[in-house]
Amino acid sequence: MPGSAGYEHSGEHLNDVPIGEIYMGEDWLARWREGRIGWHEASGSDLLRRYWPNIDAGSRVLVPLCGKSLDLLWLAEQGHSVTGIELSEIAIVTFFRELELEHQTRTVGQLQYFRCTSLDITLVSGDYFEYQDGGFDALYDRGSLVALPPDMRQKYVAHTKSLLKNSALQLLITLEYDQASVSGPPFAVQAEEIFSYWPDLRRCSQQNVINESPPKFRQAGMRELIESVWLTNTTPDR
Ligand SMILES: C[S@@+](CC[C@H](N)C(=O)[O-])C[C@H]1O[C@@H](n2cnc3c(N)ncnc32)[C@H](O)[C@@H]1O
């Protein structure tokens, strides 16, 4: 995998976090090193393109745990100022290389910023929980909340809220299934849990994606894997 030579995070910036989180972090880094990135959508998310509302072009959009998602590019093409945070530097370097985008880098504390020179995209390499530059107008979360085990999700939600303006638009894509039958990631996040974090979200799409899901779900005999889109209640229709 390109970009890894001596440059991938060793995990040292995770020193002050609970041990389970370090294991999680190391697991994600290993996935990127070994190319085990089955969640990556080669053309980006259809659901984002269908449900992202009309908001001001210059809005600052936060994309936590962004991987090398092509949704970063799509959001920038809508005129937004896009910031993604991703643990794996391999993911970020690969994003820029595959799209043939130039970037400049700078280091701020334990984080490394990669700023695209031609589009308004900044990708930050490091632990999301270290990132503090808030004031975002919107959140796009696909594969982020569901990437985290239950004991980390409250921390994720609190940190994300701290980075968003009170009026921020939120679009989340989540998965619901029987967690007792299959282990994550991706983890199941049930509707009640979503509402406990964000009572003002509404579900605007719900579909069974079991046939397109990773084999482990069907191998466990599962027939339902519900993918939902959650959107801030007050957003204008597209
Ligand atoms: C399931 S993937 C989803 C990636 C992307 N959102 C997408 O839709 O393609 C979860 C990503 O979160 C990253 N990640 C996990 N823990 C993280 C953390 N603490 N800080 C930043 N990124 C993290 C992983 O490296 C991985 O790329």
The ligand as an ORCA input file, in Angstrom:
! r2SCAN-3c Opt
* xyz 0 1
  C     -15.775      2.128      8.342
  S     -14.517      3.247      7.866
  C     -15.492      4.514      7.105
  C     -14.699      5.473      6.269
  C     -15.532      6.524      5.516
  N     -16.402      7.275      6.394
  C     -16.312      5.903      4.390
  O     -17.550      5.987      4.390
  O     -15.688      5.351      3.475
  C     -14.061      3.964      9.432
  C     -12.795      4.812      9.338
  O     -12.562      5.433     10.592
  C     -11.164      5.535     10.803
  N     -10.982      5.718     12.254
  C     -11.230      4.820     13.239
  N     -10.994      5.364     14.442
  C     -10.602      6.643     14.231
  C     -10.230      7.725     15.077
  N     -10.199      7.584     16.414
  N      -9.891      8.905     14.518
  C      -9.916      9.063     13.164
  N     -10.276      8.077     12.304
  C     -10.604      6.884     12.826
  C     -10.626      4.236     10.227
  O      -9.262      4.293      9.909
  C     -11.522      4.049      8.994
  O     -10.937      4.600      7.845
*
